[in-house]
Amino acid sequence: MAILTVEGIVENGQIRPRDQVVLPEHTKVYVVIPDVEAVPTAHAYGPRLVHPE
């Protein structure tokens, strides 16, 4: 498996490569995000019964 590393930036919610990169449609890509802390999201859980019957 060959690996291509491309630097990019997020603009208006989309990832934009800094260099001109042409990839075929439906190409599988992996995004690695360095030096960013993820903001925890709040979860609203519904009630769950121990014995649902």
PDBQT receptor file of N, H, CA, C and O in Angstrom, charges set to zero:
ATOM      1  N   MET A   1       0.857  -1.182   0.000  1.00  0.00    +0.000 N 
ATOM      2  CA  MET A   1       0.000   0.000   0.000  1.00  0.00    +0.000 C 
ATOM      3  C   MET A   1       0.896   1.236   0.000  1.00  0.00    +0.000 C 
ATOM      4  O   MET A   1       1.749   1.389   0.875  1.00  0.00    +0.000 OA
ATOM      5  N   ALA A   2       0.706   2.101  -0.966  1.00  0.00    +0.000 N 
ATOM      6  H   ALA A   2       0.013   1.977  -1.677  1.00  0.00    +0.000 HD
ATOM      7  CA  ALA A   2       1.446   3.359  -1.035  1.00  0.00    +0.000 C 
ATOM      8  C   ALA A   2       0.752   4.403  -0.177  1.00  0.00    +0.000 C 
ATOM      9  O   ALA A   2      -0.472   4.389  -0.048  1.00  0.00    +0.000 OA
ATOM     10  N   ILE A   3       1.523   5.306   0.410  1.00  0.00    +0.000 N 
ATOM     11  H   ILE A   3       2.518   5.317   0.306  1.00  0.00    +0.000 HD
ATOM     12  CA  ILE A   3       0.967   6.352   1.261  1.00  0.00    +0.000 C 
ATOM     13  C   ILE A   3       1.414   7.701   0.732  1.00  0.00    +0.000 C 
ATOM     14  O   ILE A   3       2.601   7.916   0.484  1.00  0.00    +0.000 OA
ATOM     15  N   LEU A   4       0.465   8.609   0.559  1.00  0.00    +0.000 N 
ATOM     16  H   LEU A   4      -0.499   8.435   0.761  1.00  0.00    +0.000 HD
ATOM     17  CA  LEU A   4       0.729   9.976   0.144  1.00  0.00    +0.000 C 
ATOM     18  C   LEU A   4       0.332  10.881   1.301  1.00  0.00    +0.000 C 
ATOM     19  O   LEU A   4      -0.794  10.794   1.789  1.00  0.00    +0.000 OA
ATOM     20  N   THR A   5       1.229  11.740   1.744  1.00  0.00    +0.000 N 
ATOM     21  H   THR A   5       2.144  11.811   1.347  1.00  0.00    +0.000 HD
ATOM     22  CA  THR A   5       0.921  12.669   2.825  1.00  0.00    +0.000 C 
ATOM     23  C   THR A   5       0.730  14.054   2.225  1.00  0.00    +0.000 C 
ATOM     24  O   THR A   5       1.593  14.549   1.500  1.00  0.00    +0.000 OA
ATOM     25  N   VAL A   6      -0.405  14.676   2.530  1.00  0.00    +0.000 N 
ATOM     26  H   VAL A   6      -1.106  14.274   3.118  1.00  0.00    +0.000 HD
ATOM     27  CA  VAL A   6      -0.743  15.989   1.991  1.00  0.00    +0.000 C 
ATOM     28  C   VAL A   6      -1.164  16.885   3.152  1.00  0.00    +0.000 C 
ATOM     29  O   VAL A   6      -2.002  16.495   3.966  1.00  0.00    +0.000 OA
ATOM     30  N   GLU A   7      -0.592  18.074   3.230  1.00  0.00    +0.000 N 
ATOM     31  H   GLU A   7       0.088  18.391   2.569  1.00  0.00    +0.000 HD
ATOM     32  CA  GLU A   7      -0.995  19.041   4.255  1.00  0.00    +0.000 C 
ATOM     33  C   GLU A   7      -2.195  19.817   3.743  1.00  0.00    +0.000 C 
ATOM     34  O   GLU A   7      -2.280  20.143   2.558  1.00  0.00    +0.000 OA
ATOM     35  N   GLY A   8      -3.119  20.110   4.642  1.00  0.00    +0.000 N 
ATOM     36  H   GLY A   8      -3.050  19.846   5.604  1.00  0.00    +0.000 HD
ATOM     37  CA  GLY A   8      -4.306  20.849   4.253  1.00  0.00    +0.000 C 
ATOM     38  C   GLY A   8      -4.795  21.727   5.383  1.00  0.00    +0.000 C 
ATOM     39  O   GLY A   8      -4.180  21.793   6.447  1.00  0.00    +0.000 OA
ATOM     40  N   ILE A   9      -5.902  22.399   5.143  1.00  0.00    +0.000 N 
ATOM     41  H   ILE A   9      -6.401  22.345   4.278  1.00  0.00    +0.000 HD
ATOM     42  CA  ILE A   9      -6.505  23.285   6.122  1.00  0.00    +0.000 C 
ATOM     43  C   ILE A   9      -8.024  23.181   5.986  1.00  0.00    +0.000 C 
ATOM     44  O   ILE A   9      -8.535  22.916   4.898  1.00  0.00    +0.000 OA
ATOM     45  N   VAL A  10      -8.732  23.385   7.076  1.00  0.00    +0.000 N 
ATOM     46  H   VAL A  10      -8.317  23.600   7.960  1.00  0.00    +0.000 HD
ATOM     47  CA  VAL A  10     -10.194  23.350   7.032  1.00  0.00    +0.000 C 
ATOM     48  C   VAL A  10     -10.700  24.760   6.764  1.00  0.00    +0.000 C 
ATOM     49  O   VAL A  10     -10.361  25.699   7.484  1.00  0.00    +0.000 OA
ATOM     50  N   GLU A  11     -11.509  24.900   5.727  1.00  0.00    +0.000 N 
ATOM     51  H   GLU A  11     -11.784  24.137   5.142  1.00  0.00    +0.000 HD
ATOM     52  CA  GLU A  11     -12.138  26.173   5.365  1.00  0.00    +0.000 C 
ATOM     53  C   GLU A  11     -13.617  25.926   5.138  1.00  0.00    +0.000 C 
ATOM     54  O   GLU A  11     -13.990  25.100   4.305  1.00  0.00    +0.000 OA
ATOM     55  N   ASN A  12     -14.456  26.632   5.866  1.00  0.00    +0.000 N 
ATOM     56  H   ASN A  12     -14.153  27.304   6.542  1.00  0.00    +0.000 HD
ATOM     57  CA  ASN A  12     -15.911  26.486   5.744  1.00  0.00    +0.000 C 
ATOM     58  C   ASN A  12     -16.351  25.033   5.912  1.00  0.00    +0.000 C 
ATOM     59  O   ASN A  12     -17.257  24.568   5.220  1.00  0.00    +0.000 OA
ATOM     60  N   GLY A  13     -15.701  24.318   6.840  1.00  0.00    +0.000 N 
ATOM     61  H   GLY A  13     -14.965  24.696   7.402  1.00  0.00    +0.000 HD
ATOM     62  CA  GLY A  13     -16.092  22.946   7.134  1.00  0.00    +0.000 C 
ATOM     63  C   GLY A  13     -15.592  21.913   6.150  1.00  0.00    +0.000 C 
ATOM     64  O   GLY A  13     -15.943  20.739   6.266  1.00  0.00    +0.000 OA
ATOM     65  N   GLN A  14     -14.778  22.314   5.179  1.00  0.00    +0.000 N 
ATOM     66  H   GLN A  14     -14.492  23.268   5.085  1.00  0.00    +0.000 HD
ATOM     67  CA  GLN A  14     -14.244  21.368   4.199  1.00  0.00    +0.000 C 
ATOM     68  C   GLN A  14     -12.724  21.364   4.276  1.00  0.00    +0.000 C 
ATOM     69  O   GLN A  14     -12.104  22.395   4.540  1.00  0.00    +0.000 OA
ATOM     70  N   ILE A  15     -12.130  20.201   4.043  1.00  0.00    +0.000 N 
ATOM     71  H   ILE A  15     -12.633  19.364   3.829  1.00  0.00    +0.000 HD
ATOM     72  CA  ILE A  15     -10.680  20.083   4.059  1.00  0.00    +0.000 C 
ATOM     73  C   ILE A  15     -10.139  20.475   2.694  1.00  0.00    +0.000 C 
ATOM     74  O   ILE A  15     -10.524  19.903   1.675  1.00  0.00    +0.000 OA
ATOM     75  N   ARG A  16      -9.244  21.457   2.684  1.00  0.00    +0.000 N 
ATOM     76  H   ARG A  16      -8.932  21.922   3.512  1.00  0.00    +0.000 HD
ATOM     77  CA  ARG A  16      -8.647  21.937   1.439  1.00  0.00    +0.000 C 
ATOM     78  C   ARG A  16      -7.148  21.640   1.471  1.00  0.00    +0.000 C 
ATOM     79  O   ARG A  16      -6.445  22.129   2.356  1.00  0.00    +0.000 OA
ATOM     80  N   PRO A  17      -6.648  20.845   0.520  1.00  0.00    +0.000 N 
ATOM     81  CA  PRO A  17      -5.200  20.588   0.462  1.00  0.00    +0.000 C 
ATOM     82  C   PRO A  17      -4.451  21.876   0.116  1.00  0.00    +0.000 C 
ATOM     83  O   PRO A  17      -4.947  22.698  -0.655  1.00  0.00    +0.000 OA
ATOM     84  N   ARG A  18      -3.254  22.049   0.688  1.00  0.00    +0.000 N 
ATOM     85  H   ARG A  18      -2.851  21.381   1.314  1.00  0.00    +0.000 HD
ATOM     86  CA  ARG A  18      -2.432  23.227   0.370  1.00  0.00    +0.000 C 
ATOM     87  C   ARG A  18      -1.852  23.118  -1.042  1.00  0.00    +0.000 C 
ATOM     88  O   ARG A  18      -1.683  24.130  -1.722  1.00  0.00    +0.000 OA
ATOM     89  N   ASP A  19      -1.551  21.910  -1.478  1.00  0.00    +0.000 N 
ATOM     90  H   ASP A  19      -1.688  21.088  -0.925  1.00  0.00    +0.000 HD
ATOM     91  CA  ASP A  19      -1.009  21.684  -2.818  1.00  0.00    +0.000 C 
ATOM     92  C   ASP A  19      -2.115  21.165  -3.729  1.00  0.00    +0.000 C 
ATOM     93  O   ASP A  19      -3.124  20.640  -3.259  1.00  0.00    +0.000 OA
ATOM     94  N   GLN A  20      -1.920  21.314  -5.016  1.00  0.00    +0.000 N 
ATOM     95  H   GLN A  20      -1.100  21.741  -5.398  1.00  0.00    +0.000 HD
ATOM     96  CA  GLN A  20      -2.875  20.786  -5.991  1.00  0.00    +0.000 C 
ATOM     97  C   GLN A  20      -2.773  19.268  -6.004  1.00  0.00    +0.000 C 
ATOM     98  O   GLN A  20      -1.750  18.715  -6.406  1.00  0.00    +0.000 OA
ATOM     99  N   VAL A  21      -3.827  18.594  -5.567  1.00  0.00    +0.000 N 
ATOM    100  H   VAL A  21      -4.659  19.043  -5.240  1.00  0.00    +0.000 HD
ATOM    101  CA  VAL A  21      -3.860  17.134  -5.530  1.00  0.00    +0.000 C 
ATOM    102  C   VAL A  21      -5.113  16.681  -6.259  1.00  0.00    +0.000 C 
ATOM    103  O   VAL A  21      -6.213  17.153  -5.969  1.00  0.00    +0.000 OA
ATOM    104  N   VAL A  22      -4.947  15.764  -7.205  1.00  0.00    +0.000 N 
ATOM    105  H   VAL A  22      -4.054  15.380  -7.440  1.00  0.00    +0.000 HD
ATOM    106  CA  VAL A  22      -6.084  15.237  -7.938  1.00  0.00    +0.000 C 
ATOM    107  C   VAL A  22      -6.256  13.776  -7.538  1.00  0.00    +0.000 C 
ATOM    108  O   VAL A  22      -5.372  12.949  -7.764  1.00  0.00    +0.000 OA
ATOM    109  N   LEU A  23      -7.410  13.472  -6.938  1.00  0.00    +0.000 N 
ATOM    110  H   LEU A  23      -8.127  14.144  -6.755  1.00  0.00    +0.000 HD
ATOM    111  CA  LEU A  23      -7.717  12.109  -6.528  1.00  0.00    +0.000 C 
ATOM    112  C   LEU A  23      -8.998  11.669  -7.215  1.00  0.00    +0.000 C 
ATOM    113  O   LEU A  23      -9.901  12.480  -7.420  1.00  0.00    +0.000 OA
ATOM    114  N   PRO A  24      -9.087  10.401  -7.570  1.00  0.00    +0.000 N 
ATOM    115  CA  PRO A  24     -10.330   9.914  -8.174  1.00  0.00    +0.000 C 
ATOM    116  C   PRO A  24     -11.485   9.982  -7.181  1.00  0.00    +0.000 C 
ATOM    117  O   PRO A  24     -11.275   9.917  -5.970  1.00  0.00    +0.000 OA
ATOM    118  N   GLU A  25     -12.691  10.111  -7.691  1.00  0.00    +0.000 N 
ATOM    119  H   GLU A  25     -12.862  10.164  -8.675  1.00  0.00    +0.000 HD
ATOM    120  CA  GLU A  25     -13.886  10.098  -6.838  1.00  0.00    +0.000 C 
ATOM    121  C   GLU A  25     -13.916   8.818  -6.015  1.00  0.00    +0.000 C 
ATOM    122  O   GLU A  25     -13.472   7.766  -6.473  1.00  0.00    +0.000 OA
ATOM    123  N   HIS A  26     -14.438   8.913  -4.807  1.00  0.00    +0.000 N 
ATOM    124  H   HIS A  26     -14.799   9.769  -4.434  1.00  0.00    +0.000 HD
ATOM    125  CA  HIS A  26     -14.608   7.792  -3.886  1.00  0.00    +0.000 C 
ATOM    126  C   HIS A  26     -13.284   7.209  -3.396  1.00  0.00    +0.000 C 
ATOM    127  O   HIS A  26     -13.243   6.063  -2.948  1.00  0.00    +0.000 OA
ATOM    128  N   THR A  27     -12.194   7.989  -3.476  1.00  0.00    +0.000 N 
ATOM    129  H   THR A  27     -12.227   8.920  -3.840  1.00  0.00    +0.000 HD
ATOM    130  CA  THR A  27     -10.921   7.540  -2.933  1.00  0.00    +0.000 C 
ATOM    131  C   THR A  27     -11.009   7.530  -1.416  1.00  0.00    +0.000 C 
ATOM    132  O   THR A  27     -11.453   8.509  -0.815  1.00  0.00    +0.000 OA
ATOM    133  N   LYS A  28     -10.592   6.438  -0.790  1.00  0.00    +0.000 N 
ATOM    134  H   LYS A  28     -10.232   5.643  -1.278  1.00  0.00    +0.000 HD
ATOM    135  CA  LYS A  28     -10.584   6.360   0.666  1.00  0.00    +0.000 C 
ATOM    136  C   LYS A  28      -9.398   7.169   1.178  1.00  0.00    +0.000 C 
ATOM    137  O   LYS A  28      -8.275   6.998   0.702  1.00  0.00    +0.000 OA
ATOM    138  N   VAL A  29      -9.644   8.046   2.141  1.00  0.00    +0.000 N 
ATOM    139  H   VAL A  29     -10.556   8.185   2.527  1.00  0.00    +0.000 HD
ATOM    140  CA  VAL A  29      -8.583   8.854   2.731  1.00  0.00    +0.000 C 
ATOM    141  C   VAL A  29      -8.666   8.752   4.254  1.00  0.00    +0.000 C 
ATOM    142  O   VAL A  29      -9.720   8.443   4.808  1.00  0.00    +0.000 OA
ATOM    143  N   TYR A  30      -7.554   9.012   4.913  1.00  0.00    +0.000 N 
ATOM    144  H   TYR A  30      -6.697   9.263   4.463  1.00  0.00    +0.000 HD
ATOM    145  CA  TYR A  30      -7.487   9.049   6.371  1.00  0.00    +0.000 C 
ATOM    146  C   TYR A  30      -6.999  10.440   6.757  1.00  0.00    +0.000 C 
ATOM    147  O   TYR A  30      -6.066  10.964   6.150  1.00  0.00    +0.000 OA
ATOM    148  N   VAL A  31      -7.621  11.029   7.752  1.00  0.00    +0.000 N 
ATOM    149  H   VAL A  31      -8.380  10.603   8.245  1.00  0.00    +0.000 HD
ATOM    150  CA  VAL A  31      -7.257  12.370   8.191  1.00  0.00    +0.000 C 
ATOM    151  C   VAL A  31      -6.628  12.273   9.574  1.00  0.00    +0.000 C 
ATOM    152  O   VAL A  31      -7.233  11.728  10.498  1.00  0.00    +0.000 OA
ATOM    153  N   VAL A  32      -5.412  12.802   9.719  1.00  0.00    +0.000 N 
ATOM    154  H   VAL A  32      -4.921  13.245   8.969  1.00  0.00    +0.000 HD
ATOM    155  CA  VAL A  32      -4.720  12.863  10.997  1.00  0.00    +0.000 C 
ATOM    156  C   VAL A  32      -4.679  14.327  11.404  1.00  0.00    +0.000 C 
ATOM    157  O   VAL A  32      -4.218  15.172  10.636  1.00  0.00    +0.000 OA
ATOM    158  N   ILE A  33      -5.157  14.635  12.610  1.00  0.00    +0.000 N 
ATOM    159  H   ILE A  33      -5.531  13.949  13.234  1.00  0.00    +0.000 HD
ATOM    160  CA  ILE A  33      -5.259  16.025  13.056  1.00  0.00    +0.000 C 
ATOM    161  C   ILE A  33      -4.266  16.239  14.203  1.00  0.00    +0.000 C 
ATOM    162  O   ILE A  33      -4.506  15.771  15.316  1.00  0.00    +0.000 OA
ATOM    163  N   PRO A  34      -3.161  16.936  13.947  1.00  0.00    +0.000 N 
ATOM    164  CA  PRO A  34      -2.172  17.158  14.996  1.00  0.00    +0.000 C 
ATOM    165  C   PRO A  34      -2.493  18.398  15.834  1.00  0.00    +0.000 C 
ATOM    166  O   PRO A  34      -3.102  19.349  15.345  1.00  0.00    +0.000 OA
ATOM    167  N   ASP A  35      -2.082  18.373  17.084  1.00  0.00    +0.000 N 
ATOM    168  H   ASP A  35      -1.588  17.600  17.481  1.00  0.00    +0.000 HD
ATOM    169  CA  ASP A  35      -2.128  19.540  17.973  1.00  0.00    +0.000 C 
ATOM    170  C   ASP A  35      -3.506  20.176  18.145  1.00  0.00    +0.000 C 
ATOM    171  O   ASP A  35      -3.601  21.396  18.278  1.00  0.00    +0.000 OA
ATOM    172  N   VAL A  36      -4.563  19.387  18.144  1.00  0.00    +0.000 N 
ATOM    173  H   VAL A  36      -4.486  18.396  18.035  1.00  0.00    +0.000 HD
ATOM    174  CA  VAL A  36      -5.906  19.916  18.358  1.00  0.00    +0.000 C 
ATOM    175  C   VAL A  36      -6.573  19.095  19.447  1.00  0.00    +0.000 C 
ATOM    176  O   VAL A  36      -6.572  17.865  19.405  1.00  0.00    +0.000 OA
ATOM    177  N   GLU A  37      -7.144  19.794  20.426  1.00  0.00    +0.000 N 
ATOM    178  H   GLU A  37      -7.144  20.793  20.460  1.00  0.00    +0.000 HD
ATOM    179  CA  GLU A  37      -7.877  19.102  21.471  1.00  0.00    +0.000 C 
ATOM    180  C   GLU A  37      -9.338  19.018  21.062  1.00  0.00    +0.000 C 
ATOM    181  O   GLU A  37      -9.945  20.022  20.688  1.00  0.00    +0.000 OA
ATOM    182  N   ALA A  38      -9.893  17.830  21.133  1.00  0.00    +0.000 N 
ATOM    183  H   ALA A  38      -9.400  17.014  21.436  1.00  0.00    +0.000 HD
ATOM    184  CA  ALA A  38     -11.300  17.635  20.783  1.00  0.00    +0.000 C 
ATOM    185  C   ALA A  38     -12.170  18.207  21.896  1.00  0.00    +0.000 C 
ATOM    186  O   ALA A  38     -11.908  17.983  23.078  1.00  0.00    +0.000 OA
ATOM    187  N   VAL A  39     -13.199  18.942  21.514  1.00  0.00    +0.000 N 
ATOM    188  H   VAL A  39     -13.412  19.124  20.554  1.00  0.00    +0.000 HD
ATOM    189  CA  VAL A  39     -14.144  19.500  22.468  1.00  0.00    +0.000 C 
ATOM    190  C   VAL A  39     -15.182  18.426  22.766  1.00  0.00    +0.000 C 
ATOM    191  O   VAL A  39     -15.857  17.946  21.856  1.00  0.00    +0.000 OA
ATOM    192  N   PRO A  40     -15.316  18.043  24.048  1.00  0.00    +0.000 N 
ATOM    193  CA  PRO A  40     -16.311  17.006  24.360  1.00  0.00    +0.000 C 
ATOM    194  C   PRO A  40     -17.720  17.493  24.050  1.00  0.00    +0.000 C 
ATOM    195  O   PRO A  40     -18.064  18.649  24.297  1.00  0.00    +0.000 OA
ATOM    196  N   THR A  41     -18.513  16.601  23.512  1.00  0.00    +0.000 N 
ATOM    197  H   THR A  41     -18.234  15.662  23.312  1.00  0.00    +0.000 HD
ATOM    198  CA  THR A  41     -19.897  16.940  23.205  1.00  0.00    +0.000 C 
ATOM    199  C   THR A  41     -20.814  16.397  24.292  1.00  0.00    +0.000 C 
ATOM    200  O   THR A  41     -20.530  15.367  24.903  1.00  0.00    +0.000 OA
ATOM    201  N   ALA A  42     -21.901  17.092  24.521  1.00  0.00    +0.000 N 
ATOM    202  H   ALA A  42     -22.132  17.929  24.025  1.00  0.00    +0.000 HD
ATOM    203  CA  ALA A  42     -22.860  16.655  25.536  1.00  0.00    +0.000 C 
ATOM    204  C   ALA A  42     -23.760  15.577  24.941  1.00  0.00    +0.000 C 
ATOM    205  O   ALA A  42     -24.136  15.648  23.771  1.00  0.00    +0.000 OA
ATOM    206  N   HIS A  43     -24.097  14.593  25.743  1.00  0.00    +0.000 N 
ATOM    207  H   HIS A  43     -23.791  14.535  26.694  1.00  0.00    +0.000 HD
ATOM    208  CA  HIS A  43     -24.993  13.527  25.318  1.00  0.00    +0.000 C 
ATOM    209  C   HIS A  43     -26.229  13.550  26.196  1.00  0.00    +0.000 C 
ATOM    210  O   HIS A  43     -26.126  13.626  27.420  1.00  0.00    +0.000 OA
ATOM    211  N   ALA A  44     -27.386  13.486  25.579  1.00  0.00    +0.000 N 
ATOM    212  H   ALA A  44     -27.469  13.425  24.584  1.00  0.00    +0.000 HD
ATOM    213  CA  ALA A  44     -28.642  13.401  26.323  1.00  0.00    +0.000 C 
ATOM    214  C   ALA A  44     -29.135  11.962  26.213  1.00  0.00    +0.000 C 
ATOM    215  O   ALA A  44     -29.642  11.547  25.170  1.00  0.00    +0.000 OA
ATOM    216  N   TYR A  45     -28.985  11.222  27.276  1.00  0.00    +0.000 N 
ATOM    217  H   TYR A  45     -28.573  11.559  28.123  1.00  0.00    +0.000 HD
ATOM    218  CA  TYR A  45     -29.389   9.823  27.279  1.00  0.00    +0.000 C 
ATOM    219  C   TYR A  45     -30.840   9.710  27.721  1.00  0.00    +0.000 C 
ATOM    220  O   TYR A  45     -31.278  10.435  28.615  1.00  0.00    +0.000 OA
ATOM    221  N   GLY A  46     -31.583   8.809  27.101  1.00  0.00    +0.000 N 
ATOM    222  H   GLY A  46     -31.227   8.220  26.375  1.00  0.00    +0.000 HD
ATOM    223  CA  GLY A  46     -32.965   8.550  27.491  1.00  0.00    +0.000 C 
ATOM    224  C   GLY A  46     -33.000   7.630  28.698  1.00  0.00    +0.000 C 
ATOM    225  O   GLY A  46     -32.013   6.964  29.008  1.00  0.00    +0.000 OA
ATOM    226  N   PRO A  47     -34.134   7.594  29.377  1.00  0.00    +0.000 N 
ATOM    227  CA  PRO A  47     -34.227   6.701  30.545  1.00  0.00    +0.000 C 
ATOM    228  C   PRO A  47     -34.176   5.237  30.104  1.00  0.00    +0.000 C 
ATOM    229  O   PRO A  47     -34.735   4.859  29.074  1.00  0.00    +0.000 OA
ATOM    230  N   ARG A  48     -33.503   4.440  30.898  1.00  0.00    +0.000 N 
ATOM    231  H   ARG A  48     -33.049   4.747  31.734  1.00  0.00    +0.000 HD
ATOM    232  CA  ARG A  48     -33.420   2.999  30.632  1.00  0.00    +0.000 C 
ATOM    233  C   ARG A  48     -33.856   2.266  31.884  1.00  0.00    +0.000 C 
ATOM    234  O   ARG A  48     -33.416   2.569  32.993  1.00  0.00    +0.000 OA
ATOM    235  N   LEU A  49     -34.712   1.316  31.687  1.00  0.00    +0.000 N 
ATOM    236  H   LEU A  49     -35.070   1.070  30.786  1.00  0.00    +0.000 HD
ATOM    237  CA  LEU A  49     -35.215   0.548  32.812  1.00  0.00    +0.000 C 
ATOM    238  C   LEU A  49     -34.364  -0.685  33.030  1.00  0.00    +0.000 C 
ATOM    239  O   LEU A  49     -33.898  -1.308  32.076  1.00  0.00    +0.000 OA
ATOM    240  N   VAL A  50     -34.163  -1.036  34.297  1.00  0.00    +0.000 N 
ATOM    241  H   VAL A  50     -34.541  -0.530  35.072  1.00  0.00    +0.000 HD
ATOM    242  CA  VAL A  50     -33.387  -2.222  34.608  1.00  0.00    +0.000 C 
ATOM    243  C   VAL A  50     -34.118  -3.454  34.128  1.00  0.00    +0.000 C 
ATOM    244  O   VAL A  50     -33.516  -4.358  33.550  1.00  0.00    +0.000 OA
ATOM    245  N   HIS A  51     -35.424  -3.490  34.369  1.00  0.00    +0.000 N 
ATOM    246  H   HIS A  51     -35.913  -2.755  34.839  1.00  0.00    +0.000 HD
ATOM    247  CA  HIS A  51     -36.280  -4.610  33.930  1.00  0.00    +0.000 C 
ATOM    248  C   HIS A  51     -37.398  -4.030  33.043  1.00  0.00    +0.000 C 
ATOM    249  O   HIS A  51     -38.442  -3.637  33.562  1.00  0.00    +0.000 OA
ATOM    250  N   PRO A  52     -37.196  -3.970  31.706  1.00  0.00    +0.000 N 
ATOM    251  CA  PRO A  52     -38.166  -3.313  30.828  1.00  0.00    +0.000 C 
ATOM    252  C   PRO A  52     -39.554  -3.940  30.783  1.00  0.00    +0.000 C 
ATOM    253  O   PRO A  52     -40.488  -3.285  30.320  1.00  0.00    +0.000 OA
ATOM    254  N   GLU A  53     -39.733  -5.176  31.241  1.00  0.00    +0.000 N 
ATOM    255  H   GLU A  53     -38.974  -5.708  31.617  1.00  0.00    +0.000 HD
ATOM    256  CA  GLU A  53     -41.056  -5.777  31.196  1.00  0.00    +0.000 C 
ATOM    257  C   GLU A  53     -41.894  -5.137  32.262  1.00  0.00    +0.000 C 
ATOM    258  O   GLU A  53     -43.064  -5.485  32.420  1.00  0.00    +0.000 OA
TER     259      GLU A  53
